[in-house]
Each structure stands twice: as structure tokens, then as C-alpha cells.
């Protein structure tokens, strides 16, 4: 079983999934450092990436067999379809609030008759994959009370294409009127409601965690997708261990 199939199976079974968060890494040679994770998120929404920067990274990950998820800027056809062309194994859609956003994502990810994406780009198919067997991960983000309220209908209409829901806690806190207060009762309550809906429907779920303390909290609340820190914190933490070790010499 390749790593994409293994990831797909983990998500279907709500097993623990580790997603490395990459926002600033531009050298494809550094992708090797992320192979301990189940997949790597390449963040186009808030990261530094355009088409030119993404191609070497997705090519290297394809060579390593490391699944990639690209977080696009919005649920717009060309942004999602272009990411699939570039070799993305999955798409994260920010600020998902409507059925129309999910319909657009499905259209841009799948070939007809499920969707309407076009055939092209170096990475459109993985080795051994065909147009008929092509599939990609879909991870909508819930970042507002409106998104939460629409989840049951989203699952009813598009559940077979959704691999998991992800929460953006910073944007959620802003929408709730308590900016960046991630431990505010209203934020925690909304996160719990998202997780409860996912557990009820057997869907994977997760929430961005700025540190392991929050990752442990979300695990207790029902999360199985762990999206912790970013490439800057990984480097700081690793270098910090060496500095501390040298100080003890």
C-alpha cells in the first residue's frame, strides 16, 4: 500500500493523522525532513507559494511518496484545479460555509461525471492512476458559526467526497468576536460541536494547534487529524535541542 492509500485509509477509519504545516519552505530538498508525517500541507492561503514555488515541492514529494495537501486561497475553480494539475494529493478549502463552495471544490477536483476538472499538468495523475480511478482528498475548513450550521447538509450532499473537516481556530475566534482567544469558552464550544458532528458521522476531524498542549486538548475532544505548528517552529525546536545540548557539554 502506498502512502496516499494508507493516508486515505487512516482518514476513513478516524485513525491518528499527522499533517506537517509548511508555509515558508521553498527548497524541494527540505521536503525530505517532513517524511515522518503522514502528509504535508503546503499553505497557499497564508504561505509564500505561487505556481512557480509549488511545482518543485510537489515534484519532490511525489518522488518521496509523501502525500501533499494544498490549502488554496478560496473555493474558486481555477485555484483548486491548478493545484491538482501541480500534483496536489488533496485540497484544504478555507472558510467553508456553503454547499456552493463544496460543489465548486468537487467540480475542480474530479473528472466527469463526478466533477468537471480538465486534463492537463505534469502532476494531474499519480503513477499507475487513470482518469477513471483518480481521486483526491478534500478537507473543508470550518471557521465560522455559519459553517458549523451548514455541516449536516454538507455531509448529506457531499459526505462521500469529504475526507475530514478542519477547524481554523484563529479565524473562528475572530468570527465569534473574541480574536485569538483560542481557549475562550465560546471557541472551545464551537470546536467541540464540529468534532461531535464528525464523530457522529464517522468523519475525521482536526483543528490547527499552535502547540502540543492544544493538540492534547483537541485529542480529548475527539480530533484525530493533528496539524501542529509550522516549519518555523519545527526549525526553532530542533535547533533549540542542539543549543541546549551543547550548553550542557
Secondary structure as GFF3:
##gff-version 3
##sequence-region A 1 249
A	DSSP	alpha_helix	3	12	.	.	.	ID=ss1
A	DSSP	beta_strand	17	22	.	.	.	ID=ss2
A	DSSP	three_ten_helix	28	34	.	.	.	ID=ss3
A	DSSP	beta_strand	39	43	.	.	.	ID=ss4
A	DSSP	alpha_helix	51	64	.	.	.	ID=ss5
A	DSSP	beta_strand	67	71	.	.	.	ID=ss6
A	DSSP	alpha_helix	77	85	.	.	.	ID=ss7
A	DSSP	beta_strand	90	93	.	.	.	ID=ss8
A	DSSP	alpha_helix	99	109	.	.	.	ID=ss9
A	DSSP	beta_strand	137	142	.	.	.	ID=ss10
A	DSSP	alpha_helix	145	158	.	.	.	ID=ss11
A	DSSP	three_ten_helix	159	161	.	.	.	ID=ss12
A	DSSP	beta_strand	164	167	.	.	.	ID=ss13
A	DSSP	alpha_helix	169	175	.	.	.	ID=ss14
A	DSSP	alpha_helix	185	200	.	.	.	ID=ss15
A	DSSP	beta_strand	204	209	.	.	.	ID=ss16
A	DSSP	alpha_helix	212	221	.	.	.	ID=ss17
A	DSSP	beta_strand	225	228	.	.	.	ID=ss18
A	DSSP	alpha_helix	231	247	.	.	.	ID=ss19
###
